[in-house]
Amino acid sequence: MATPQHRIESGFGARSTAQDVVRGIDLTGKLAIVTGGYSGLGLETARALAGAGAAVLVPARRPAVAREAVGGIDGVEVDELDLSDLESVRRFTERFIASGRTIDLMINNAGIMACPETRVGPGWEAQFATNHLGHFALVNRLWPLIAGSGAQSGARVVSVSSRGHQFSGIRWDDVQFEHGYDKWQAYGQAKTANVLFAVHLDALGRDSGVRAFSLHPGAILTELGRHLPKEEMVAAGWIDENGNVVAPGFKTPEQGAATQVWAATSPQLAGMGGAYCEDCDIAEPAGEAGSEGELTSGVRAYATDPGEAARLWRLSAELTGVDAFGAFGASGASGASGASGAKS
């Protein structure tokens, strides 16, 4: 069963860094994949894991930029991957499978936020496609290598969500925003999908010794906000007119990366899974929304509902043509031709 959605008093907190939570943990001989692990939280995650002895593979949409960013970190390699393109996902996974390696830590970190209305593949909304469907296809195609070390491997899959999941549940009547686009609701839906993905993957994978978690990393000013006009961030109270962070509670990238590193590596989570985390601990269920829809700590019930998670999994398998556990088979062969034939 999924781990109860309540704090375990880990001893870490909002100001802990990725280096803090991995201190004393030996990852020698482990392989970690960190999508987008060349900027912001991903870069700090790759740095911390490599520093603890792991071999780290960074799939990147801009591999030349990624190689420059991680060039000074021993144990990190880069390969090309565009999560918004299912053909790119297929090519990446085929190259990795040919390497003969297994995967101990899978961190789905890459994403986009609040972008202008953008369509990818067969007309999918870009945030849902990139943040969720790309990672869904990636993990399902790599599943034999994630589960390949057997029940004693303790492999983990970590899905980086956000407190922004509170903006929207899954819009079952208009998942692709074909009837009016709102950048924040689209982001919220994608982040809810990240939580639901971890819920159902954990239910499917635990008998193979694989556990999954999702998390809110905190508020951090990184390249993720590249689509936001400066005026919007000033009006929100995040930065001042000179671009300086003024919002209380914002984290540094090193602090922001801590929760995903903790979820991926902490021995405190042994035997647990399916939970949403924040501030280096399992989060509590969210209370009522604050004034004027203000986001609160914790996770909304709709984001951890097993029925919603199973429904989203079925939809995602239909859209991508890939399902390591269901009708499409472990290889995902039914969807091998990519996104062009998928339904919206």
C-alpha positions as CSV (number, residue, x, y, z in Angstrom):
1,M,0.0,0.0,0.0
2,A,1.1,3.6,-0.5
3,T,2.9,5.3,2.3
4,P,0.6,7.5,4.5
5,Q,0.7,11.1,3.4
6,H,2.2,12.4,6.7
7,R,5.5,13.8,7.9
8,I,8.1,11.3,9.2
9,E,10.2,14.0,10.9
10,S,13.3,13.4,8.7
11,G,15.5,15.9,10.5
12,F,15.9,18.0,7.3
13,G,14.0,21.0,6.3
14,A,13.4,23.9,3.9
15,R,17.0,25.2,4.2
16,S,18.7,21.8,3.8
17,T,20.8,21.5,0.7
18,A,21.3,18.6,-1.7
19,Q,24.7,18.1,-0.3
20,D,23.3,18.0,3.2
21,V,20.8,15.2,2.5
22,V,23.2,13.0,0.6
23,R,26.1,13.4,3.1
24,G,27.1,9.9,4.4
25,I,25.3,8.1,1.6
26,D,27.5,6.0,-0.7
27,L,26.1,5.7,-4.3
28,T,29.2,4.1,-5.7
29,G,28.1,1.6,-8.5
30,K,24.7,3.3,-8.9
31,L,23.5,4.8,-12.1
32,A,21.2,7.9,-12.0
33,I,19.3,9.5,-14.9
34,V,18.4,13.2,-14.2
35,T,16.4,14.7,-17.0
36,G,17.3,18.4,-17.5
37,G,20.3,17.9,-15.2
38,Y,22.3,20.7,-16.6
39,S,20.6,23.8,-15.2
40,G,18.9,25.0,-12.0
41,L,17.7,22.2,-9.7
42,G,18.8,19.5,-12.2
43,L,22.4,20.6,-12.2
44,E,22.6,20.7,-8.4
45,T,20.9,17.3,-8.3
46,A,23.5,15.8,-10.7
47,R,26.3,17.4,-8.8
48,A,25.1,16.0,-5.5
49,L,24.6,12.5,-6.8
50,A,27.9,12.4,-8.6
51,G,29.6,13.7,-5.5
52,A,28.2,10.7,-3.6
53,G,29.7,8.3,-6.1
54,A,26.9,7.8,-8.6
55,A,27.4,7.7,-12.4
56,V,24.9,10.3,-13.7
57,L,23.4,10.5,-17.2
58,V,21.8,13.8,-18.1
59,P,19.5,13.6,-21.1
60,A,19.2,17.1,-22.6
61,R,17.4,18.9,-25.3
62,R,20.5,21.1,-25.8
63,P,23.4,18.6,-25.4
64,A,26.1,21.0,-26.3
65,V,24.9,23.4,-23.6
66,A,24.6,20.6,-21.2
67,R,28.1,19.3,-21.8
68,E,29.5,22.7,-21.0
69,A,27.4,23.0,-17.9
70,V,28.4,19.7,-16.4
71,G,31.9,19.6,-17.8
72,G,33.6,20.1,-14.5
73,I,31.7,17.4,-12.7
74,D,33.3,14.0,-12.6
75,G,31.0,11.1,-13.4
76,V,28.4,12.9,-15.4
77,E,27.7,12.2,-19.1
78,V,25.2,13.8,-21.5
79,D,22.9,12.4,-24.2
80,E,20.3,14.0,-26.4
81,L,16.6,13.9,-25.5
82,D,13.6,16.2,-26.3
83,L,10.8,15.2,-24.0
84,S,8.2,16.9,-26.2
85,D,9.1,14.6,-29.1
86,L,8.2,10.9,-28.7
87,E,10.6,10.0,-31.5
88,S,13.4,11.6,-29.6
89,V,12.4,9.6,-26.5
90,R,12.4,6.4,-28.5
91,R,15.8,7.1,-29.9
92,F,17.3,7.9,-26.5
93,T,15.9,4.8,-24.9
94,E,17.2,2.6,-27.7
95,R,20.7,4.0,-27.3
96,F,20.5,3.5,-23.6
97,I,19.1,-0.1,-23.8
98,A,22.0,-0.9,-26.2
99,S,24.5,0.1,-23.5
100,G,23.4,-2.9,-21.3
101,R,23.2,-0.8,-18.1
102,T,20.5,-0.8,-15.5
103,I,19.0,2.2,-13.7
104,D,19.0,2.7,-9.9
105,L,17.7,6.3,-9.7
106,M,15.4,7.9,-12.2
107,I,14.7,11.6,-11.6
108,N,12.2,13.2,-13.8
109,N,13.3,16.8,-13.3
110,A,13.0,18.6,-16.6
111,G,10.0,20.7,-17.4
112,I,8.5,23.9,-18.6
113,M,6.3,26.4,-16.8
114,A,3.6,28.9,-17.8
115,C,4.6,29.1,-21.4
116,P,2.5,30.8,-24.1
117,E,0.1,28.4,-25.8
118,T,2.2,25.9,-27.7
119,R,1.3,22.7,-29.5
120,V,3.7,19.7,-30.0
121,G,3.3,16.3,-31.6
122,P,-0.2,15.7,-32.8
123,G,-1.4,19.0,-31.3
124,W,-0.8,18.3,-27.6
125,E,-0.6,21.1,-25.1
126,A,3.1,21.6,-24.5
127,Q,3.2,21.6,-20.7
128,F,1.2,18.4,-20.4
129,A,3.2,16.8,-23.2
130,T,6.6,17.8,-22.0
131,N,6.3,17.6,-18.2
132,H,4.1,14.5,-18.1
133,L,3.7,12.5,-21.4
134,G,7.4,12.7,-22.3
135,H,8.4,11.4,-18.9
136,F,5.7,8.7,-19.0
137,A,7.0,7.4,-22.3
138,L,10.6,7.6,-21.1
139,V,10.0,5.6,-17.9
140,N,7.8,3.0,-19.5
141,R,10.4,2.4,-22.3
142,L,13.2,2.1,-19.7
143,W,11.2,0.1,-17.3
144,P,12.9,-3.3,-17.8
145,L,16.2,-1.5,-16.9
146,I,14.7,0.2,-13.9
147,A,13.3,-3.1,-12.5
148,G,16.1,-5.1,-14.0
149,S,18.2,-5.4,-10.8
150,G,15.5,-7.3,-9.0
151,A,13.6,-6.7,-5.8
152,Q,16.7,-6.1,-3.8
153,S,17.9,-3.1,-5.9
154,G,15.8,-0.5,-4.2
155,A,15.5,1.5,-7.5
156,R,13.5,4.7,-7.2
157,V,11.7,6.9,-9.6
158,V,11.2,10.6,-8.5
159,S,8.8,12.9,-10.3
160,V,9.4,16.6,-9.7
161,S,6.0,18.3,-9.3
162,S,5.2,21.6,-7.7
163,R,2.9,23.3,-5.3
164,G,1.5,24.6,-8.5
165,H,-0.4,21.4,-8.8
166,Q,-3.0,23.2,-6.7
167,F,-3.9,25.4,-9.8
168,S,-5.7,22.5,-11.4
169,G,-6.6,18.8,-11.3
170,I,-6.8,16.8,-14.5
171,R,-9.3,18.5,-16.9
172,W,-10.8,15.3,-18.2
173,D,-13.2,17.2,-20.5
174,D,-10.4,19.2,-22.1
175,V,-7.0,17.8,-21.3
176,Q,-5.3,19.5,-24.2
177,F,-6.9,22.9,-23.6
178,E,-8.6,23.0,-27.0
179,H,-11.3,25.3,-25.7
180,G,-9.4,28.1,-24.2
181,Y,-5.8,28.2,-22.8
182,D,-4.7,29.4,-19.4
183,K,-1.0,29.0,-18.8
184,W,-1.2,28.6,-15.1
185,Q,-4.0,26.0,-15.2
186,A,-2.1,24.1,-17.9
187,Y,0.9,24.2,-15.6
188,G,-1.2,23.0,-12.7
189,Q,-2.7,20.1,-14.6
190,A,0.8,19.0,-15.7
191,K,2.1,19.1,-12.2
192,T,-0.9,17.2,-10.9
193,A,-0.1,14.6,-13.6
194,N,3.4,14.3,-12.2
195,V,2.0,13.4,-8.7
196,L,-0.5,11.0,-10.1
197,F,2.2,9.3,-12.2
198,A,4.2,8.6,-9.1
199,V,1.2,7.3,-7.3
200,H,0.3,4.7,-10.0
201,L,3.9,3.8,-10.9
202,D,4.5,3.0,-7.2
203,A,1.5,0.7,-7.2
204,L,2.6,-1.1,-10.3
205,G,6.3,-1.3,-9.5
206,R,6.6,-2.1,-5.9
207,D,6.5,-5.9,-6.4
208,S,9.6,-5.4,-8.6
209,G,11.3,-3.5,-5.7
210,V,10.9,-0.1,-7.4
211,R,9.3,2.7,-5.5
212,A,8.2,6.1,-6.7
213,F,7.8,9.6,-5.1
214,S,6.7,13.0,-6.2
215,L,7.6,16.4,-4.7
216,H,7.5,20.1,-4.5
217,P,11.0,21.5,-4.6
218,G,10.1,24.9,-3.3
219,A,10.0,28.4,-4.9
220,I,13.3,29.0,-6.6
221,L,14.3,31.6,-9.3
222,T,15.7,29.5,-12.1
223,E,15.5,29.2,-15.9
224,L,12.1,27.5,-15.4
225,G,10.7,31.0,-15.2
226,R,12.0,32.0,-18.6
227,H,8.5,32.5,-20.1
228,L,7.4,34.9,-17.3
229,P,7.6,38.6,-18.1
230,K,9.6,40.6,-15.5
231,E,6.5,42.7,-14.8
232,E,4.5,39.6,-13.8
233,M,7.2,38.5,-11.3
234,V,7.5,42.0,-9.8
235,A,3.7,42.1,-9.5
236,A,3.7,38.7,-7.8
237,G,6.3,40.0,-5.2
238,W,9.0,37.5,-6.3
239,I,11.6,40.1,-7.5
240,D,12.2,43.8,-7.4
241,E,12.6,46.1,-10.4
242,N,16.3,45.2,-10.5
243,G,15.6,41.5,-10.7
244,N,16.6,40.7,-7.1
245,V,14.7,38.0,-5.2
246,V,12.6,39.7,-2.5
247,A,10.0,37.1,-1.8
248,P,10.4,35.5,1.7
249,G,10.8,31.8,1.6
250,F,12.5,31.5,-1.8
251,K,15.2,28.9,-1.9
252,T,18.6,28.7,-3.5
253,P,19.0,26.1,-6.3
254,E,21.1,24.0,-3.8
255,Q,18.2,24.1,-1.4
256,G,15.6,23.5,-4.1
257,A,17.4,20.3,-5.3
258,A,17.5,18.9,-1.8
259,T,14.0,17.3,-1.7
260,Q,14.4,15.4,-4.9
261,V,17.9,14.1,-3.9
262,W,16.4,13.1,-0.5
263,A,13.5,11.3,-2.1
264,A,15.9,9.5,-4.5
265,T,18.5,8.4,-1.9
266,S,17.3,8.6,1.7
267,P,17.4,5.4,3.7
268,Q,14.6,6.9,5.8
269,L,12.2,6.1,2.9
270,A,13.1,2.4,2.7
271,G,9.9,0.4,2.2
272,M,7.9,3.5,1.4
273,G,6.5,4.9,-1.8
274,G,3.7,6.7,-3.6
275,A,4.0,9.8,-1.4
276,Y,4.3,13.5,-2.2
277,C,7.2,15.3,-0.5
278,E,8.3,18.8,0.3
279,D,11.1,20.4,2.4
280,C,12.9,17.0,2.6
281,D,10.0,15.2,4.3
282,I,6.7,13.6,3.3
283,A,4.1,16.3,3.0
284,E,0.9,16.6,4.9
285,P,-2.4,16.7,3.0
286,A,-3.2,20.3,1.9
287,G,-5.8,22.3,3.8
288,E,-8.3,24.6,2.1
289,A,-7.0,27.1,-0.4
290,G,-5.9,30.4,1.0
291,S,-7.4,33.8,0.2
292,E,-7.9,34.4,-3.5
293,G,-6.7,31.0,-4.3
294,E,-3.3,31.3,-2.6
295,L,-1.4,28.1,-2.7
296,T,-0.8,26.3,0.6
297,S,1.6,23.7,1.8
298,G,0.8,20.0,1.3
299,V,-0.8,18.0,-1.5
300,R,-4.4,18.2,-2.8
301,A,-6.5,15.0,-2.5
302,Y,-7.2,14.9,-6.2
303,A,-3.4,14.6,-6.9
304,T,-3.0,11.5,-4.8
305,D,-6.3,9.7,-5.6
306,P,-5.5,6.2,-6.8
307,G,-8.6,6.2,-9.1
308,E,-7.5,9.4,-10.8
309,A,-3.9,8.0,-11.1
310,A,-5.1,4.8,-12.8
311,R,-7.3,6.8,-15.2
312,L,-4.4,9.1,-16.1
313,W,-2.2,6.1,-16.7
314,R,-4.7,4.6,-19.1
315,L,-5.0,7.9,-21.0
316,S,-1.2,8.4,-21.1
317,A,-0.7,4.9,-22.5
318,E,-3.3,5.5,-25.2
319,L,-1.8,8.9,-26.2
320,T,1.8,7.7,-26.2
321,G,1.3,4.1,-27.3
322,V,3.6,2.9,-24.6
323,D,2.8,0.9,-21.5
324,A,5.3,-1.4,-19.8
325,F,2.5,-2.9,-17.7
326,G,-0.5,-3.1,-20.0
327,A,-1.9,-3.8,-23.4
328,F,0.9,-2.2,-25.3
329,G,3.5,-4.5,-23.8
330,A,6.8,-3.9,-22.1
331,S,8.6,-2.8,-25.2
332,G,6.1,-0.2,-26.1
333,A,6.1,-1.6,-29.7
334,S,2.6,-0.5,-30.4
335,G,3.6,3.1,-30.1
336,A,7.1,2.8,-31.6
337,S,6.3,5.1,-34.6
338,G,6.0,8.1,-32.3
339,A,3.4,10.8,-31.6
340,S,2.1,11.3,-35.1
341,G,-0.6,8.6,-34.8
342,A,-1.6,9.3,-31.2
343,K,-5.1,10.5,-30.2
344,S,-5.8,13.8,-28.5
